[in-house]
Amino acid sequence: MSEQQMSLELNATGNSIPEACPLLRDEIARAWGLPLGQRVEVCLRGGERSAAIGKLELLSVPDFPWNPRQPLQLRISGLHFSSRDIERWTIF
């Protein structure tokens, strides 16, 4: 691989998004209207934990072309959930 190329390794761990792809993450964040990569408090619908605080991380890249109706698999501080589970969020 030359110096000008960057390996994104999107298929390395089941299509997970590496930290080296902030532009891709930001494009997905805009399409879904979520603060991916930012420190947030997320309130979830139902369940045993109703809120989580931490960095909102994208666990896997959604299908392209982007369809904001497709649920995203997300994580905050080890808690895994879907974008459909979010009731509301606040950026810290």
C-alpha positions in Angstrom: 0.0 0.0 0.0 1.4 3.4 -0.9 1.8 6.3 1.5 -1.2 8.1 -0.2 -3.6 5.1 0.4 -5.4 4.4 3.6 -6.9 1.0 4.6 -10.4 1.5 5.9 -10.8 -2.2 6.8 -14.6 -1.9 6.8 -15.0 -5.7 6.7 -12.4 -6.5 9.3 -14.9 -7.0 12.2 -18.3 -7.7 10.7 -18.6 -4.3 8.9 -17.8 -2.3 12.0 -16.7 1.3 11.5 -13.1 2.1 12.5 -12.2 5.2 14.4 -10.2 6.3 11.3 -13.3 7.1 9.3 -14.8 10.3 10.9 -16.0 11.6 7.5 -18.0 8.5 6.9 -19.4 8.6 10.5 -20.3 12.2 10.1 -22.1 11.6 6.8 -24.1 8.8 8.5 -24.8 11.1 11.5 -26.2 13.8 9.2 -28.4 11.3 7.3 -29.9 9.8 10.5 -29.9 13.0 12.6 -27.8 11.6 15.4 -24.8 13.0 17.3 -22.4 10.1 16.4 -19.0 10.4 18.0 -20.1 13.0 20.5 -20.6 12.7 24.3 -24.4 12.5 24.9 -27.1 11.4 27.3 -29.5 9.1 25.5 -32.9 8.3 26.9 -34.2 4.9 25.7 -37.7 3.6 25.4 -38.6 1.1 28.1 -36.0 -1.6 29.1 -34.1 -1.9 32.3 -31.8 1.0 31.7 -33.7 4.1 30.6 -30.7 6.4 30.0 -27.0 6.2 29.2 -24.2 8.8 29.1 -21.1 8.6 27.0 -19.7 8.7 23.5 -22.4 7.6 21.0 -20.6 5.0 18.8 -21.7 3.4 15.5 -21.2 -0.4 15.7 -21.7 -1.2 12.0 -21.9 0.7 8.7 -25.5 0.7 7.3 -26.3 -0.4 3.8 -25.5 2.0 1.0 -27.3 4.0 -0.4 -28.2 5.4 3.0 -31.8 4.8 4.1 -32.5 6.7 7.4 -35.4 4.3 8.1 -32.9 1.5 8.5 -32.0 1.1 12.2 -28.4 1.7 13.2 -26.7 -0.5 15.8 -25.2 1.8 18.4 -23.3 1.7 21.7 -22.6 3.9 24.7 -20.3 2.8 27.4 -20.8 -0.9 26.6 -24.6 -0.7 26.3 -25.7 -1.9 22.8 -29.0 -0.6 21.3 -30.7 0.3 18.1 -31.4 3.8 16.8 -35.1 2.9 17.1 -34.7 2.5 20.9 -33.8 6.2 21.3 -36.5 8.3 22.8 -34.4 11.5 23.0 -30.8 12.6 23.3 -28.8 15.6 24.7 -25.3 16.6 23.8 -22.9 17.4 26.7 
